[in-house]
Each structure stands twice: as structure tokens, then as C-alpha cells.
Amino acid sequence: MIRKLSILDRSRTREGHPAPEALRDTVELARAAERLGYHRFWVSEHHSVPGVAGSAPTVLAAAVAGATGRIRVGTGGVMLPNHQPLVVAEQFGVLEALFPGRIDMGLGRSVGFTGGIRRALGRDTGDADRFEEQLAELLGWLDGTQRAHPEVHARPAEGLRIPPYVLATGEGAAIAARAGLPLVVGDVRARARVVEIIEKYRAKFRPSGWGAEPYVIASGTVAVAATTEAARRILIPEAWALAQSRTRGSFPPLRPAEEIEALTMAPKERELYEGALTGHVHGTEAQVAAELTALAELTGADELLVTTSTYDRTALLDSFTGLARLAGITDHTSLIGPEGHTE
């Protein structure tokens, strides 16, 4: 089984709960993740998406790091084509200076979700093709090897050890291998494709100053509950939102599972909804333990990055608690509140 567990939270908004509350929920979840023994807590970058509050990941990472004391904190990820590498280096330098030894720099190669967003950011789809060049420049700002601007230095980042990670599939995975960086790959529902990407990454990996050997973080949704059906219901709000985004062009806030189950859906919407529910790791603790053992054997992943979102925050926290317990990463005494109640 994959014993090193981490969380990526996308600060999903919920119907009736505004975006500021979603950001505060992210910080509270990070506190819980630290208490439960999770290794990392990452936040994401999305621009102008109605259902996602996290648009400034380095700012949110600072809030998370300030509210915790041990867990590693980072981004999953900063979309490098949207930014100047110097500015990204400076931002992570400030984070590392404030929270030494706890900051991760997760980087992706996506650009804005729509043409309007890309224009607002001053970017276009072709900017993703410059990711490898931008990545090399960013790493050069950190280790002081960049020569394009000899009179410029990334303060206070230069000389600090800020571990970089590449969130990628396909060509992005090959870039991670050539740069000698750890790879974050998902969605684990597509097992055969994920295995192929990982195998190619390992085969092409070149040792670097950032890593002597390949390191793979597999990413996906995991839901743990007392019954298989209860675990499936955790998945329902996100599956419905995904179906909505593909049929109506808008990624909406999450709705309660019971409301969604009562809806009448058009055939295409129903097909997308059911498809979005398929293949995730979910079930009782015993069922999930068996699935994660199989996933570990299949992929050889070094770490699992869990990306679960749902409307019911209590069910979500219970799921992360169950996952930590079955993986053996949590001290059971840490789950007992001051009056003897399980938290």
C-alpha cells in the first residue's frame, strides 16, 4: 500500500456558501490534515471558475503554512505559463524564508480555461509549449545559474532549497524526466495510461541536483465511509458539477448529494454524470486498503496525493480520517477530543 499520503485541496465552493468560506475551509482542512499525519497539503490555481475559490495559490499557501506548524505546504500547482518565472521564484522564496523547510513548489503547464481568461492573463494556448524553457529559467533563478539577466537576482529565493514538482501527463512527464524532477501524475482512474506515463518517466529520468532518482506522486480521488454506498455519495457533488461543466459550459458550486439524486437529468447529462462517478477509489476502509494496495503494486508510486471534494464537510473530514487510519499514518490518540470524543 502507498504509505505516504498527501492532500490537494481545490477550495471548491458550495451552494449557499460563498468563496471566502471555501478559502477558510481549505485552511481548516489543512489543520486537520496535519493532525491526522498527512505529509503535504497543496492548493491549486484556477482563474474565473465559478466553483473554485483558489485563484492565487502562493497567497493561499502562505495562509495554510501560517495556520500549521509541521505539514509540508505547497501548490498543485502554479501554472507556470501564466506567470513570469522570476516572479514565481520570488514568491516561493518569500514562502520558504517565512516557513523554512516546509514549502513545495508544484508546477503545471496549463493555461487559462477559456479564451477570455487567456486574454485577460495576456496568454494563449501556445504558451504551454514554452513550459520546459520557463521551468529551466525558474530553476536557474533558484540556484543562481541563470545567465539571461546577469544583473538580476531573485531575492530572497536565490540559494534557498525549494523542492520543485511537475504536475503533468504526456509531454509534461517527459519534461520532468529530462529536468530530473519528481512527477505528479493523475487521474488514477485511467490506470493503464498512468502506468504508461510513469514507466516512460522512469525510463527517461536524468539525475539532477534536484533529484538522484525518479519520484512519483499518483493523484486521484479517494472516498472512505462506513459503507460503499456512503462513500459513493461523497463523490456525487463533484461528479454532477463535472457533468454540468461539460453540458452547460460552467463548473458550478457543489450541491448536496440528496438534491442531485432527486434531479431529472437529460440522457447526455446522465451519461456524463455516471461516467464521472466511475473508477474512483472508494468504499469501506477495508475496500479502500485493498484498492490502494493494488494501485501501489501496479504503479510503484512513492506517494498518493488525494484530491477529494464534496459538499458535506463532515463526511469529507471523516473520509480523510478513515484514510489516514487505514494507512497507519495517524496516531489514534490524536483523534480523541478533550472530552473523550472522536474528532
N, C-alpha and C positions, 0 to 999 in steps of 0.2 A: 504493500500500500504506500501511496505517496504521503510521507510523514510531515513534510514541511508545507504548511498551509498559509495562504495569504488572502487578502480581500481587495477587490477593486470595486469601489462604490461610485456609481454614476450620478448620484444626487438626483434621483428620479423624483419628479413632482407627483403629488397625488391629488385627485379631485377633492376640492374643498380645503386643500392645504397649500398655501402659496409657496413660491420659490424660496423665500428666506427661511421658511420652516424646513424645506428639504435640505438646505445647506447646514442648518443646525442639527438635523437628523444625522447627516454624514459625520459631523464631529462627535455626536453621542455614540454612533456606531463604532467609531474608531476607539473611543474609550472602552467600549465593551470588548472589541477585538483584542485590545491589549490585555485586558483582564483574563480573557479566555486563552491567551497564549499564541495568538496568530503572529506570524513572522513579520509581515508587511501589511501596510494599509495604503492603498493607492487611490487617487482621484483622477477624473478624466476631463477631457476638453471637448466641449460641444458648443457650437455657436448658433444662436437663433433657432434652437429646437424647443418647441413648446413644452415638452415633457421632461426636459433636463435643465437643472439649475446650474450645473457646474460648467461655467464658461471660462474661468480663469484658474487653471489647476495649480499654478505655483502659489497664488494667493490663498487658495483653499488648503493647500498642503501646509502652509505656514500656520493656519488656524488649527489644523489637525495636530501638527507637531507641538504647538504650544499647549494643547489640551491633553497631551500624553507625555510619557516620560521614558519609555523603553522601546516600543514598537518602531520598526523602520517605517518611514513615511516617504511617499513619492508620487509620481504621476504615471498614469496608464492610459494615454500618455500625453505629453506635449506634442502637438502635431507640428513637426519642425518646418514643413513647407509654409506654414502660416506666419513664421517669425524669422527675424534676423538671428543667426547663430550667436553673435556677440551678446545680444540682449538675453537670450536663453542662458548663456553661460553666466552672465551677471546675476540673473535671478536665482539660479541654483547655487551660485557662490554665496549669496546672501543667506539662503536657507541653510547651507552647510556651515556657514560661520555662526549662525544662531543656534543650530541644533547639530553639533559636530558628531559624526559617526552614525547618523540616523537617516540620512537623505539618499533616496534613489532617484535617478534621472531616467524615467521611462520615456521613450521617444517613438513617435509614429510618423508615417509618411502620407497620411490622408490630408486632403484639402477640404474646403468648405462643402457642406452638404448639398447646396443648391448654387445655381449661377449667381443669384442675388447676393448670397453670403460671400461667395468668392470675390465678387466685385467690391463688396464692402471691405473685405480684407486686403484688397489690392493683389489678389492672387488668381491663378487659373489652373485648370487641370494639369497643364504641363509642368507646373512647379513640383509636382510629386516626383517627376523624373530627375530632379536635382537633389534628391534626398541624400544620396551617397556623398555627393560633393559637400552638402551642408553639414552632414554628420562629421566628415573629416575636419571641416573648419571648426565646428563646435569643440571637438576633442582637442584640436590644436590650441584653442583659447584656454582650455583647462590645464594642459600640460606645458604650455608656453612654447610650443613648436610652430605655431602659425607664423608665416612669413609674409603673407599678403599685405599686412598692415604693421610693419615693424615698430612703428611709433605708438601703437595702441596695445593696451593690456586690459584683460577682463578682470577688473577688481570687484570683489575680493576673491574671485574664483581661481585665478591662476595659481597653480601649485597645490590646490586642495584635491583630495581624493573623493570624487563624487561618482559612484558606480553608474555607468550607462547601461541601459537595456533597450533592445529594439523590439517593438511590437510589430509583428509582420507575418505575412504569408507570401508564398511565391518569391518574387524578386527581392522583396524586403528581407526574407530569410537568407538569401544568398549574400546580400549586403552585410548582414550581421555576421555571417561566417567569414567574409573577407576582412572585416574590421576586427575580428576576434572578440566579439561582444556576446553576452548572453541573449537568448532568443525567447520572446514571449509569443506563444502561438495558440490560436483557438479558431474555431469553436470545436470543442472535443466531441460534439455530436457527429461531426464528419471524421470518424476515426481513421479511415483509410487515407484520406487526404492529409490529416495531421501527421500520421506516421510517415508518409512520403516526404513531407516538408522537413520533419525532424531528421530523417535519415540523410537527406541531401545536405542539410545544415551541418550535421556532424561530419559528413564526408569532406566538405569543403572548408571546414573551420581552420583558420590560421591563428596560431597562438600570438598573443599581443601583450602589450603592457597592461591591458585591462583584463586579460584572462588567459590562463595557460591551456585550458581545455574547454570544450563546449559545455554550456549550461542551459538547460531547457526548462522553461516555466510553461506548463499547459494551462490554458484558461477556459473556463466554462461555468455553466450554471449547475449548482448543486442545491437540492432541497431535502431536508430531513424532517420527519414528523413521526408521530406515533403510529400512523397508518399510511399505506401507499396513497390512498385517496386524499388524505390531508396534505401530503407532500405535493401531490399533483395540483391541489388548489392553490398552493403557494405560487405555482407557475402561471396560473390563469391570467392575472392582470397584465403581465408583460407580454404574454402571447397575444392577447387581444389588442394591445397597443401596437404590436408589430403588424398584425393583420390590418389595423386601421391605417397605418403608415403606408402600406402597400396598395390599399384600395382607395384611399382618400387623400394621400399625399401629405398627411400631417401626423406626427408622432405625438399622441395626446398624453395628458397626465394619466396615471394609473387609477383604475376604478376598482371597487371591491369585487371580489370573486363572485359573491352571490348575485350581484347586479348583472354581471356578464353572463353568468349561467342562465339567467332569465331572459336574455335577449333573443330576438329572432334575427338570424343573420342571413344575408344573401348567400347563394351557393359558393361563389368565389371567396367571399369573406370567411365563410365557414371552413373552406378548404385550407386557406392560409392560416387560420386560427388553429386548426387541428394539427397542421404541419409544424407550427411554432411550438406546440406542446410536446412534440415527439423527440425522443432521443436524449433528453437531459438526464443527468444522474439524479434520481430522486427515489424516495421510499423511506422505509424504517432505517434505523441505524445499522442493523444487520445487512439489509439490502444494499445500502449505500457503501458500506465497508467492502462488500463483495465486488460491487461495480468499480470502486476506486482501486481495489487490488488488481482487477483485470486491466484497468486503464494503465496502471503503473507497469504491469508486465508488458503491455502492448507498446507503450511509448518510451519507457525508460525515463520518464520526466523526473527532474530533480525536485520540482515544486509544483503545487497546484494553486492557481490564482482564481478564486471563486468570485463570480460576477452577479450573484442572485439579486433580483429586485422584486418587490411585491408591495401591495397596498397595506397589508396587515403587518405593522412593525413588530408586534409581539410575536407573531408567527415567524417573522424573519429572524429575530434575535434567538428564538427557540431553535430554529434550524441551524444557525451558526454555532449555538451552544452544543447541540447534538453532534454536529460535525467535529467540533473540537474534542468532544468526549470520545467519540469512536476512534479518532486518530491518535488519541493519547497525548495531545499537546497541552491539555489543561489540567491543573491541579484541582481536583473536585472540591477541595475546601474553599477555593476561591469563588465557587458558585453559591456559597451559603451566605445569606444576608445576616445582618446583625441580630435578628430575632429568630434565626434558625431556618428561615425560608429560603428555598432555592430561587436564585435570581435568574 
